[in-house]
Amino acid sequence: MPRPQFLTVPTGAETCGPLVQDRRVLVAVQHPGEIDGASVGKPASTWPDGPGKIVRPAVVAVWRADGRDIGS
């Protein structure tokens, strides 16, 4: 049985890491929205703060909604 997708990053971004722990995964999201034609005036992404904010990298923690260990 296929497993559901666990993590997605913004257009043009790359993931660095990940650090897999028992109940969470830490991932660094680098270069979000960095694609040809994108600029500060015409961003390809508004991650992580949303519209009107400058795109920036960040470290995020991802965990299962049911609180179980990752991979179980």
Biotite code that builds the C-alpha atoms (Angstrom):
import biotite.structure as struc

atoms = struc.array([
    struc.Atom([0.000, 0.000, 0.000], chain_id="A", res_id=1, res_name="MET", atom_name="CA", element="C"),
    struc.Atom([1.525, 3.366, -0.982], chain_id="A", res_id=2, res_name="PRO", atom_name="CA", element="C"),
    struc.Atom([2.202, 5.824, 1.810], chain_id="A", res_id=3, res_name="ARG", atom_name="CA", element="C"),
    struc.Atom([0.860, 9.379, 1.584], chain_id="A", res_id=4, res_name="PRO", atom_name="CA", element="C"),
    struc.Atom([3.226, 12.212, 0.774], chain_id="A", res_id=5, res_name="GLN", atom_name="CA", element="C"),
    struc.Atom([4.874, 13.453, 3.954], chain_id="A", res_id=6, res_name="PHE", atom_name="CA", element="C"),
    struc.Atom([6.569, 16.723, 3.019], chain_id="A", res_id=7, res_name="LEU", atom_name="CA", element="C"),
    struc.Atom([6.581, 19.265, 0.193], chain_id="A", res_id=8, res_name="THR", atom_name="CA", element="C"),
    struc.Atom([8.710, 22.396, -0.174], chain_id="A", res_id=9, res_name="VAL", atom_name="CA", element="C"),
    struc.Atom([7.887, 25.589, -2.114], chain_id="A", res_id=10, res_name="PRO", atom_name="CA", element="C"),
    struc.Atom([8.530, 26.010, -5.842], chain_id="A", res_id=11, res_name="THR", atom_name="CA", element="C"),
    struc.Atom([12.236, 26.347, -6.577], chain_id="A", res_id=12, res_name="GLY", atom_name="CA", element="C"),
    struc.Atom([13.293, 25.310, -3.064], chain_id="A", res_id=13, res_name="ALA", atom_name="CA", element="C"),
    struc.Atom([15.555, 22.510, -1.983], chain_id="A", res_id=14, res_name="GLU", atom_name="CA", element="C"),
    struc.Atom([15.527, 20.566, 1.258], chain_id="A", res_id=15, res_name="THR", atom_name="CA", element="C"),
    struc.Atom([18.630, 20.199, 3.343], chain_id="A", res_id=16, res_name="CYS", atom_name="CA", element="C"),
    struc.Atom([18.894, 17.625, 6.075], chain_id="A", res_id=17, res_name="GLY", atom_name="CA", element="C"),
    struc.Atom([16.619, 16.021, 6.970], chain_id="A", res_id=18, res_name="PRO", atom_name="CA", element="C"),
    struc.Atom([17.168, 15.126, 10.614], chain_id="A", res_id=19, res_name="LEU", atom_name="CA", element="C"),
    struc.Atom([14.770, 12.280, 11.395], chain_id="A", res_id=20, res_name="VAL", atom_name="CA", element="C"),
    struc.Atom([13.927, 11.867, 15.061], chain_id="A", res_id=21, res_name="GLN", atom_name="CA", element="C"),
    struc.Atom([11.360, 9.590, 16.723], chain_id="A", res_id=22, res_name="ASP", atom_name="CA", element="C"),
    struc.Atom([8.312, 11.813, 16.333], chain_id="A", res_id=23, res_name="ARG", atom_name="CA", element="C"),
    struc.Atom([9.465, 14.603, 14.047], chain_id="A", res_id=24, res_name="ARG", atom_name="CA", element="C"),
    struc.Atom([11.632, 15.487, 11.082], chain_id="A", res_id=25, res_name="VAL", atom_name="CA", element="C"),
    struc.Atom([13.626, 18.728, 10.946], chain_id="A", res_id=26, res_name="LEU", atom_name="CA", element="C"),
    struc.Atom([14.214, 20.082, 7.450], chain_id="A", res_id=27, res_name="VAL", atom_name="CA", element="C"),
    struc.Atom([16.006, 23.196, 6.240], chain_id="A", res_id=28, res_name="ALA", atom_name="CA", element="C"),
    struc.Atom([14.191, 24.774, 3.283], chain_id="A", res_id=29, res_name="VAL", atom_name="CA", element="C"),
    struc.Atom([16.677, 26.695, 1.135], chain_id="A", res_id=30, res_name="GLN", atom_name="CA", element="C"),
    struc.Atom([16.119, 29.015, -1.830], chain_id="A", res_id=31, res_name="HIS", atom_name="CA", element="C"),
    struc.Atom([12.292, 29.056, -1.811], chain_id="A", res_id=32, res_name="PRO", atom_name="CA", element="C"),
    struc.Atom([10.912, 30.536, -5.014], chain_id="A", res_id=33, res_name="GLY", atom_name="CA", element="C"),
    struc.Atom([14.318, 30.803, -6.653], chain_id="A", res_id=34, res_name="GLU", atom_name="CA", element="C"),
    struc.Atom([13.391, 30.115, -10.273], chain_id="A", res_id=35, res_name="ILE", atom_name="CA", element="C"),
    struc.Atom([14.030, 31.883, -13.586], chain_id="A", res_id=36, res_name="ASP", atom_name="CA", element="C"),
    struc.Atom([12.024, 35.080, -13.899], chain_id="A", res_id=37, res_name="GLY", atom_name="CA", element="C"),
    struc.Atom([11.326, 35.476, -10.177], chain_id="A", res_id=38, res_name="ALA", atom_name="CA", element="C"),
    struc.Atom([12.245, 38.744, -8.461], chain_id="A", res_id=39, res_name="SER", atom_name="CA", element="C"),
    struc.Atom([11.436, 40.656, -5.301], chain_id="A", res_id=40, res_name="VAL", atom_name="CA", element="C"),
    struc.Atom([8.737, 42.497, -7.249], chain_id="A", res_id=41, res_name="GLY", atom_name="CA", element="C"),
    struc.Atom([7.416, 39.300, -8.856], chain_id="A", res_id=42, res_name="LYS", atom_name="CA", element="C"),
    struc.Atom([8.119, 36.444, -6.419], chain_id="A", res_id=43, res_name="PRO", atom_name="CA", element="C"),
    struc.Atom([7.542, 32.809, -7.354], chain_id="A", res_id=44, res_name="ALA", atom_name="CA", element="C"),
    struc.Atom([6.769, 32.017, -3.723], chain_id="A", res_id=45, res_name="SER", atom_name="CA", element="C"),
    struc.Atom([5.565, 33.846, -0.626], chain_id="A", res_id=46, res_name="THR", atom_name="CA", element="C"),
    struc.Atom([6.889, 31.223, 1.776], chain_id="A", res_id=47, res_name="TRP", atom_name="CA", element="C"),
    struc.Atom([7.083, 31.163, 4.778], chain_id="A", res_id=48, res_name="PRO", atom_name="CA", element="C"),
    struc.Atom([5.307, 34.360, 5.854], chain_id="A", res_id=49, res_name="ASP", atom_name="CA", element="C"),
    struc.Atom([2.765, 34.828, 3.069], chain_id="A", res_id=50, res_name="GLY", atom_name="CA", element="C"),
    struc.Atom([1.902, 37.617, 0.620], chain_id="A", res_id=51, res_name="PRO", atom_name="CA", element="C"),
    struc.Atom([3.639, 40.966, 1.063], chain_id="A", res_id=52, res_name="GLY", atom_name="CA", element="C"),
    struc.Atom([6.652, 39.453, 2.866], chain_id="A", res_id=53, res_name="LYS", atom_name="CA", element="C"),
    struc.Atom([10.112, 38.722, 1.493], chain_id="A", res_id=54, res_name="ILE", atom_name="CA", element="C"),
    struc.Atom([10.795, 35.060, 0.704], chain_id="A", res_id=55, res_name="VAL", atom_name="CA", element="C"),
    struc.Atom([13.394, 33.544, 3.037], chain_id="A", res_id=56, res_name="ARG", atom_name="CA", element="C"),
    struc.Atom([14.863, 30.199, 4.036], chain_id="A", res_id=57, res_name="PRO", atom_name="CA", element="C"),
    struc.Atom([13.797, 28.521, 7.281], chain_id="A", res_id=58, res_name="ALA", atom_name="CA", element="C"),
    struc.Atom([14.080, 25.377, 9.351], chain_id="A", res_id=59, res_name="VAL", atom_name="CA", element="C"),
    struc.Atom([10.791, 23.559, 9.919], chain_id="A", res_id=60, res_name="VAL", atom_name="CA", element="C"),
    struc.Atom([9.668, 20.669, 12.090], chain_id="A", res_id=61, res_name="ALA", atom_name="CA", element="C"),
    struc.Atom([7.201, 18.183, 10.592], chain_id="A", res_id=62, res_name="VAL", atom_name="CA", element="C"),
    struc.Atom([5.337, 15.547, 12.581], chain_id="A", res_id=63, res_name="TRP", atom_name="CA", element="C"),
    struc.Atom([2.468, 13.130, 12.207], chain_id="A", res_id=64, res_name="ARG", atom_name="CA", element="C"),
    struc.Atom([-0.992, 14.418, 13.077], chain_id="A", res_id=65, res_name="ALA", atom_name="CA", element="C"),
    struc.Atom([-1.644, 11.277, 15.151], chain_id="A", res_id=66, res_name="ASP", atom_name="CA", element="C"),
    struc.Atom([1.517, 11.814, 17.233], chain_id="A", res_id=67, res_name="GLY", atom_name="CA", element="C"),
    struc.Atom([3.001, 8.401, 16.352], chain_id="A", res_id=68, res_name="ARG", atom_name="CA", element="C"),
    struc.Atom([6.628, 7.836, 15.452], chain_id="A", res_id=69, res_name="ASP", atom_name="CA", element="C"),
    struc.Atom([7.761, 8.754, 11.932], chain_id="A", res_id=70, res_name="ILE", atom_name="CA", element="C"),
    struc.Atom([7.706, 5.678, 9.690], chain_id="A", res_id=71, res_name="GLY", atom_name="CA", element="C"),
    struc.Atom([5.319, 3.655, 11.838], chain_id="A", res_id=72, res_name="SER", atom_name="CA", element="C"),
])
